[in-house]
């Protein structure tokens, strides 16, 4: 019989800490979309979605412009 492992808890930051992390990710990525290089309409994307237990940690975040972010989410 296959055993089901419990989900590992994800790190979810409070809004102030998340805002600071958001800024750090934008700075780390040079204020550019990491797909197309745009410097406009930037957002921070979770590589492993929160719904899939992805945490609010720098290694799980990347800077994307709105258009590339929508493409990632199938829009």
Phi and psi restraints in degrees (range 20) as a CNS / XPLOR table:
assign (resid 1 and name C) (resid 2 and name N)
       (resid 2 and name CA) (resid 2 and name C) 1.0 -80.7 20.0 2
assign (resid 2 and name N) (resid 2 and name CA)
       (resid 2 and name C) (resid 3 and name N) 1.0 131.4 20.0 2
assign (resid 2 and name C) (resid 3 and name N)
       (resid 3 and name CA) (resid 3 and name C) 1.0 -91.2 20.0 2
assign (resid 3 and name N) (resid 3 and name CA)
       (resid 3 and name C) (resid 4 and name N) 1.0 144.3 20.0 2
assign (resid 3 and name C) (resid 4 and name N)
       (resid 4 and name CA) (resid 4 and name C) 1.0 -100.2 20.0 2
assign (resid 4 and name N) (resid 4 and name CA)
       (resid 4 and name C) (resid 5 and name N) 1.0 120.7 20.0 2
assign (resid 4 and name C) (resid 5 and name N)
       (resid 5 and name CA) (resid 5 and name C) 1.0 -83.7 20.0 2
assign (resid 5 and name N) (resid 5 and name CA)
       (resid 5 and name C) (resid 6 and name N) 1.0 140.1 20.0 2
assign (resid 5 and name C) (resid 6 and name N)
       (resid 6 and name CA) (resid 6 and name C) 1.0 -69.0 20.0 2
assign (resid 6 and name N) (resid 6 and name CA)
       (resid 6 and name C) (resid 7 and name N) 1.0 150.9 20.0 2
assign (resid 6 and name C) (resid 7 and name N)
       (resid 7 and name CA) (resid 7 and name C) 1.0 -63.8 20.0 2
assign (resid 7 and name N) (resid 7 and name CA)
       (resid 7 and name C) (resid 8 and name N) 1.0 141.2 20.0 2
assign (resid 7 and name C) (resid 8 and name N)
       (resid 8 and name CA) (resid 8 and name C) 1.0 -78.3 20.0 2
assign (resid 8 and name N) (resid 8 and name CA)
       (resid 8 and name C) (resid 9 and name N) 1.0 142.3 20.0 2
assign (resid 8 and name C) (resid 9 and name N)
       (resid 9 and name CA) (resid 9 and name C) 1.0 -66.8 20.0 2
assign (resid 9 and name N) (resid 9 and name CA)
       (resid 9 and name C) (resid 10 and name N) 1.0 139.2 20.0 2
assign (resid 9 and name C) (resid 10 and name N)
       (resid 10 and name CA) (resid 10 and name C) 1.0 -99.1 20.0 2
assign (resid 10 and name N) (resid 10 and name CA)
       (resid 10 and name C) (resid 11 and name N) 1.0 154.7 20.0 2
assign (resid 10 and name C) (resid 11 and name N)
       (resid 11 and name CA) (resid 11 and name C) 1.0 -85.0 20.0 2
assign (resid 11 and name N) (resid 11 and name CA)
       (resid 11 and name C) (resid 12 and name N) 1.0 121.1 20.0 2
assign (resid 11 and name C) (resid 12 and name N)
       (resid 12 and name CA) (resid 12 and name C) 1.0 -125.3 20.0 2
assign (resid 12 and name N) (resid 12 and name CA)
       (resid 12 and name C) (resid 13 and name N) 1.0 116.6 20.0 2
assign (resid 12 and name C) (resid 13 and name N)
       (resid 13 and name CA) (resid 13 and name C) 1.0 -84.8 20.0 2
assign (resid 13 and name N) (resid 13 and name CA)
       (resid 13 and name C) (resid 14 and name N) 1.0 157.6 20.0 2
assign (resid 13 and name C) (resid 14 and name N)
       (resid 14 and name CA) (resid 14 and name C) 1.0 -71.2 20.0 2
assign (resid 14 and name N) (resid 14 and name CA)
       (resid 14 and name C) (resid 15 and name N) 1.0 166.6 20.0 2
assign (resid 14 and name C) (resid 15 and name N)
       (resid 15 and name CA) (resid 15 and name C) 1.0 -61.9 20.0 2
assign (resid 15 and name N) (resid 15 and name CA)
       (resid 15 and name C) (resid 16 and name N) 1.0 -38.7 20.0 2
assign (resid 15 and name C) (resid 16 and name N)
       (resid 16 and name CA) (resid 16 and name C) 1.0 -66.0 20.0 2
assign (resid 16 and name N) (resid 16 and name CA)
       (resid 16 and name C) (resid 17 and name N) 1.0 -45.8 20.0 2
assign (resid 16 and name C) (resid 17 and name N)
       (resid 17 and name CA) (resid 17 and name C) 1.0 -65.8 20.0 2
assign (resid 17 and name N) (resid 17 and name CA)
       (resid 17 and name C) (resid 18 and name N) 1.0 -38.2 20.0 2
assign (resid 17 and name C) (resid 18 and name N)
       (resid 18 and name CA) (resid 18 and name C) 1.0 -66.3 20.0 2
assign (resid 18 and name N) (resid 18 and name CA)
       (resid 18 and name C) (resid 19 and name N) 1.0 -39.5 20.0 2
assign (resid 18 and name C) (resid 19 and name N)
       (resid 19 and name CA) (resid 19 and name C) 1.0 -60.7 20.0 2
assign (resid 19 and name N) (resid 19 and name CA)
       (resid 19 and name C) (resid 20 and name N) 1.0 -41.1 20.0 2
assign (resid 19 and name C) (resid 20 and name N)
       (resid 20 and name CA) (resid 20 and name C) 1.0 -65.9 20.0 2
assign (resid 20 and name N) (resid 20 and name CA)
       (resid 20 and name C) (resid 21 and name N) 1.0 -43.7 20.0 2
assign (resid 20 and name C) (resid 21 and name N)
       (resid 21 and name CA) (resid 21 and name C) 1.0 -62.7 20.0 2
assign (resid 21 and name N) (resid 21 and name CA)
       (resid 21 and name C) (resid 22 and name N) 1.0 -41.6 20.0 2
assign (resid 21 and name C) (resid 22 and name N)
       (resid 22 and name CA) (resid 22 and name C) 1.0 -55.2 20.0 2
assign (resid 22 and name N) (resid 22 and name CA)
       (resid 22 and name C) (resid 23 and name N) 1.0 -48.0 20.0 2
assign (resid 22 and name C) (resid 23 and name N)
       (resid 23 and name CA) (resid 23 and name C) 1.0 -63.6 20.0 2
assign (resid 23 and name N) (resid 23 and name CA)
       (resid 23 and name C) (resid 24 and name N) 1.0 -41.4 20.0 2
assign (resid 23 and name C) (resid 24 and name N)
       (resid 24 and name CA) (resid 24 and name C) 1.0 -61.8 20.0 2
assign (resid 24 and name N) (resid 24 and name CA)
       (resid 24 and name C) (resid 25 and name N) 1.0 -39.7 20.0 2
assign (resid 24 and name C) (resid 25 and name N)
       (resid 25 and name CA) (resid 25 and name C) 1.0 -67.0 20.0 2
assign (resid 25 and name N) (resid 25 and name CA)
       (resid 25 and name C) (resid 26 and name N) 1.0 -43.2 20.0 2
assign (resid 25 and name C) (resid 26 and name N)
       (resid 26 and name CA) (resid 26 and name C) 1.0 -59.8 20.0 2
assign (resid 26 and name N) (resid 26 and name CA)
       (resid 26 and name C) (resid 27 and name N) 1.0 -44.0 20.0 2
assign (resid 26 and name C) (resid 27 and name N)
       (resid 27 and name CA) (resid 27 and name C) 1.0 -64.7 20.0 2
assign (resid 27 and name N) (resid 27 and name CA)
       (resid 27 and name C) (resid 28 and name N) 1.0 -45.0 20.0 2
assign (resid 27 and name C) (resid 28 and name N)
       (resid 28 and name CA) (resid 28 and name C) 1.0 -57.3 20.0 2
assign (resid 28 and name N) (resid 28 and name CA)
       (resid 28 and name C) (resid 29 and name N) 1.0 -39.3 20.0 2
assign (resid 28 and name C) (resid 29 and name N)
       (resid 29 and name CA) (resid 29 and name C) 1.0 -88.1 20.0 2
assign (resid 29 and name N) (resid 29 and name CA)
       (resid 29 and name C) (resid 30 and name N) 1.0 10.0 20.0 2
assign (resid 29 and name C) (resid 30 and name N)
       (resid 30 and name CA) (resid 30 and name C) 1.0 69.0 20.0 2
assign (resid 30 and name N) (resid 30 and name CA)
       (resid 30 and name C) (resid 31 and name N) 1.0 25.1 20.0 2
assign (resid 30 and name C) (resid 31 and name N)
       (resid 31 and name CA) (resid 31 and name C) 1.0 54.8 20.0 2
assign (resid 31 and name N) (resid 31 and name CA)
       (resid 31 and name C) (resid 32 and name N) 1.0 40.2 20.0 2
assign (resid 31 and name C) (resid 32 and name N)
       (resid 32 and name CA) (resid 32 and name C) 1.0 -135.6 20.0 2
assign (resid 32 and name N) (resid 32 and name CA)
       (resid 32 and name C) (resid 33 and name N) 1.0 145.5 20.0 2
assign (resid 32 and name C) (resid 33 and name N)
       (resid 33 and name CA) (resid 33 and name C) 1.0 -61.8 20.0 2
assign (resid 33 and name N) (resid 33 and name CA)
       (resid 33 and name C) (resid 34 and name N) 1.0 131.6 20.0 2
assign (resid 33 and name C) (resid 34 and name N)
       (resid 34 and name CA) (resid 34 and name C) 1.0 -81.3 20.0 2
assign (resid 34 and name N) (resid 34 and name CA)
       (resid 34 and name C) (resid 35 and name N) 1.0 -0.1 20.0 2
assign (resid 34 and name C) (resid 35 and name N)
       (resid 35 and name CA) (resid 35 and name C) 1.0 -102.7 20.0 2
assign (resid 35 and name N) (resid 35 and name CA)
       (resid 35 and name C) (resid 36 and name N) 1.0 -54.3 20.0 2
assign (resid 35 and name C) (resid 36 and name N)
       (resid 36 and name CA) (resid 36 and name C) 1.0 -109.6 20.0 2
assign (resid 36 and name N) (resid 36 and name CA)
       (resid 36 and name C) (resid 37 and name N) 1.0 -11.4 20.0 2
assign (resid 36 and name C) (resid 37 and name N)
       (resid 37 and name CA) (resid 37 and name C) 1.0 88.6 20.0 2
assign (resid 37 and name N) (resid 37 and name CA)
       (resid 37 and name C) (resid 38 and name N) 1.0 -0.4 20.0 2
assign (resid 37 and name C) (resid 38 and name N)
       (resid 38 and name CA) (resid 38 and name C) 1.0 -60.9 20.0 2
assign (resid 38 and name N) (resid 38 and name CA)
       (resid 38 and name C) (resid 39 and name N) 1.0 149.8 20.0 2
assign (resid 38 and name C) (resid 39 and name N)
       (resid 39 and name CA) (resid 39 and name C) 1.0 -112.6 20.0 2
assign (resid 39 and name N) (resid 39 and name CA)
       (resid 39 and name C) (resid 40 and name N) 1.0 13.8 20.0 2
assign (resid 39 and name C) (resid 40 and name N)
       (resid 40 and name CA) (resid 40 and name C) 1.0 -116.8 20.0 2
assign (resid 40 and name N) (resid 40 and name CA)
       (resid 40 and name C) (resid 41 and name N) 1.0 149.2 20.0 2
assign (resid 40 and name C) (resid 41 and name N)
       (resid 41 and name CA) (resid 41 and name C) 1.0 52.8 20.0 2
assign (resid 41 and name N) (resid 41 and name CA)
       (resid 41 and name C) (resid 42 and name N) 1.0 51.9 20.0 2
assign (resid 41 and name C) (resid 42 and name N)
       (resid 42 and name CA) (resid 42 and name C) 1.0 -83.2 20.0 2
assign (resid 42 and name N) (resid 42 and name CA)
       (resid 42 and name C) (resid 43 and name N) 1.0 144.4 20.0 2
assign (resid 42 and name C) (resid 43 and name N)
       (resid 43 and name CA) (resid 43 and name C) 1.0 -136.0 20.0 2
assign (resid 43 and name N) (resid 43 and name CA)
       (resid 43 and name C) (resid 44 and name N) 1.0 161.4 20.0 2
assign (resid 43 and name C) (resid 44 and name N)
       (resid 44 and name CA) (resid 44 and name C) 1.0 -106.8 20.0 2
assign (resid 44 and name N) (resid 44 and name CA)
       (resid 44 and name C) (resid 45 and name N) 1.0 127.9 20.0 2
assign (resid 44 and name C) (resid 45 and name N)
       (resid 45 and name CA) (resid 45 and name C) 1.0 -111.2 20.0 2
assign (resid 45 and name N) (resid 45 and name CA)
       (resid 45 and name C) (resid 46 and name N) 1.0 139.6 20.0 2
assign (resid 45 and name C) (resid 46 and name N)
       (resid 46 and name CA) (resid 46 and name C) 1.0 -82.8 20.0 2
assign (resid 46 and name N) (resid 46 and name CA)
       (resid 46 and name C) (resid 47 and name N) 1.0 120.7 20.0 2
assign (resid 46 and name C) (resid 47 and name N)
       (resid 47 and name CA) (resid 47 and name C) 1.0 -63.4 20.0 2
assign (resid 47 and name N) (resid 47 and name CA)
       (resid 47 and name C) (resid 48 and name N) 1.0 -46.8 20.0 2
assign (resid 47 and name C) (resid 48 and name N)
       (resid 48 and name CA) (resid 48 and name C) 1.0 -104.0 20.0 2
assign (resid 48 and name N) (resid 48 and name CA)
       (resid 48 and name C) (resid 49 and name N) 1.0 114.1 20.0 2
assign (resid 48 and name C) (resid 49 and name N)
       (resid 49 and name CA) (resid 49 and name C) 1.0 -57.0 20.0 2
assign (resid 49 and name N) (resid 49 and name CA)
       (resid 49 and name C) (resid 50 and name N) 1.0 149.5 20.0 2
assign (resid 49 and name C) (resid 50 and name N)
       (resid 50 and name CA) (resid 50 and name C) 1.0 -56.7 20.0 2
assign (resid 50 and name N) (resid 50 and name CA)
       (resid 50 and name C) (resid 51 and name N) 1.0 -37.2 20.0 2
assign (resid 50 and name C) (resid 51 and name N)
       (resid 51 and name CA) (resid 51 and name C) 1.0 -65.9 20.0 2
assign (resid 51 and name N) (resid 51 and name CA)
       (resid 51 and name C) (resid 52 and name N) 1.0 -16.1 20.0 2
assign (resid 51 and name C) (resid 52 and name N)
       (resid 52 and name CA) (resid 52 and name C) 1.0 -109.2 20.0 2
assign (resid 52 and name N) (resid 52 and name CA)
       (resid 52 and name C) (resid 53 and name N) 1.0 27.3 20.0 2
assign (resid 52 and name C) (resid 53 and name N)
       (resid 53 and name CA) (resid 53 and name C) 1.0 70.5 20.0 2
assign (resid 53 and name N) (resid 53 and name CA)
       (resid 53 and name C) (resid 54 and name N) 1.0 23.7 20.0 2
assign (resid 53 and name C) (resid 54 and name N)
       (resid 54 and name CA) (resid 54 and name C) 1.0 -75.9 20.0 2
assign (resid 54 and name N) (resid 54 and name CA)
       (resid 54 and name C) (resid 55 and name N) 1.0 134.1 20.0 2
assign (resid 54 and name C) (resid 55 and name N)
       (resid 55 and name CA) (resid 55 and name C) 1.0 -95.3 20.0 2
assign (resid 55 and name N) (resid 55 and name CA)
       (resid 55 and name C) (resid 56 and name N) 1.0 166.8 20.0 2
assign (resid 55 and name C) (resid 56 and name N)
       (resid 56 and name CA) (resid 56 and name C) 1.0 -86.1 20.0 2
assign (resid 56 and name N) (resid 56 and name CA)
       (resid 56 and name C) (resid 57 and name N) 1.0 72.5 20.0 2
assign (resid 56 and name C) (resid 57 and name N)
       (resid 57 and name CA) (resid 57 and name C) 1.0 -129.3 20.0 2
assign (resid 57 and name N) (resid 57 and name CA)
       (resid 57 and name C) (resid 58 and name N) 1.0 149.1 20.0 2
assign (resid 57 and name C) (resid 58 and name N)
       (resid 58 and name CA) (resid 58 and name C) 1.0 -54.2 20.0 2
assign (resid 58 and name N) (resid 58 and name CA)
       (resid 58 and name C) (resid 59 and name N) 1.0 -39.0 20.0 2
assign (resid 58 and name C) (resid 59 and name N)
       (resid 59 and name CA) (resid 59 and name C) 1.0 -66.1 20.0 2
assign (resid 59 and name N) (resid 59 and name CA)
       (resid 59 and name C) (resid 60 and name N) 1.0 -18.1 20.0 2
assign (resid 59 and name C) (resid 60 and name N)
       (resid 60 and name CA) (resid 60 and name C) 1.0 -100.9 20.0 2
assign (resid 60 and name N) (resid 60 and name CA)
       (resid 60 and name C) (resid 61 and name N) 1.0 7.1 20.0 2
assign (resid 60 and name C) (resid 61 and name N)
       (resid 61 and name CA) (resid 61 and name C) 1.0 -122.0 20.0 2
assign (resid 61 and name N) (resid 61 and name CA)
       (resid 61 and name C) (resid 62 and name N) 1.0 146.7 20.0 2
assign (resid 61 and name C) (resid 62 and name N)
       (resid 62 and name CA) (resid 62 and name C) 1.0 -144.9 20.0 2
assign (resid 62 and name N) (resid 62 and name CA)
       (resid 62 and name C) (resid 63 and name N) 1.0 149.9 20.0 2
assign (resid 62 and name C) (resid 63 and name N)
       (resid 63 and name CA) (resid 63 and name C) 1.0 -87.6 20.0 2
assign (resid 63 and name N) (resid 63 and name CA)
       (resid 63 and name C) (resid 64 and name N) 1.0 128.0 20.0 2
assign (resid 63 and name C) (resid 64 and name N)
       (resid 64 and name CA) (resid 64 and name C) 1.0 -134.3 20.0 2
assign (resid 64 and name N) (resid 64 and name CA)
       (resid 64 and name C) (resid 65 and name N) 1.0 151.3 20.0 2
assign (resid 64 and name C) (resid 65 and name N)
       (resid 65 and name CA) (resid 65 and name C) 1.0 -80.0 20.0 2
assign (resid 65 and name N) (resid 65 and name CA)
       (resid 65 and name C) (resid 66 and name N) 1.0 167.2 20.0 2
assign (resid 65 and name C) (resid 66 and name N)
       (resid 66 and name CA) (resid 66 and name C) 1.0 -56.7 20.0 2
assign (resid 66 and name N) (resid 66 and name CA)
       (resid 66 and name C) (resid 67 and name N) 1.0 -44.9 20.0 2
assign (resid 66 and name C) (resid 67 and name N)
       (resid 67 and name CA) (resid 67 and name C) 1.0 -62.6 20.0 2
assign (resid 67 and name N) (resid 67 and name CA)
       (resid 67 and name C) (resid 68 and name N) 1.0 -45.7 20.0 2
assign (resid 67 and name C) (resid 68 and name N)
       (resid 68 and name CA) (resid 68 and name C) 1.0 -68.8 20.0 2
assign (resid 68 and name N) (resid 68 and name CA)
       (resid 68 and name C) (resid 69 and name N) 1.0 -35.8 20.0 2
assign (resid 68 and name C) (resid 69 and name N)
       (resid 69 and name CA) (resid 69 and name C) 1.0 -63.6 20.0 2
assign (resid 69 and name N) (resid 69 and name CA)
       (resid 69 and name C) (resid 70 and name N) 1.0 -42.0 20.0 2
assign (resid 69 and name C) (resid 70 and name N)
       (resid 70 and name CA) (resid 70 and name C) 1.0 -63.8 20.0 2
assign (resid 70 and name N) (resid 70 and name CA)
       (resid 70 and name C) (resid 71 and name N) 1.0 -38.1 20.0 2
assign (resid 70 and name C) (resid 71 and name N)
       (resid 71 and name CA) (resid 71 and name C) 1.0 -63.5 20.0 2
assign (resid 71 and name N) (resid 71 and name CA)
       (resid 71 and name C) (resid 72 and name N) 1.0 -40.7 20.0 2
assign (resid 71 and name C) (resid 72 and name N)
       (resid 72 and name CA) (resid 72 and name C) 1.0 -59.8 20.0 2
assign (resid 72 and name N) (resid 72 and name CA)
       (resid 72 and name C) (resid 73 and name N) 1.0 -37.3 20.0 2
assign (resid 72 and name C) (resid 73 and name N)
       (resid 73 and name CA) (resid 73 and name C) 1.0 -91.2 20.0 2
assign (resid 73 and name N) (resid 73 and name CA)
       (resid 73 and name C) (resid 74 and name N) 1.0 10.7 20.0 2
assign (resid 73 and name C) (resid 74 and name N)
       (resid 74 and name CA) (resid 74 and name C) 1.0 80.0 20.0 2
assign (resid 74 and name N) (resid 74 and name CA)
       (resid 74 and name C) (resid 75 and name N) 1.0 22.4 20.0 2
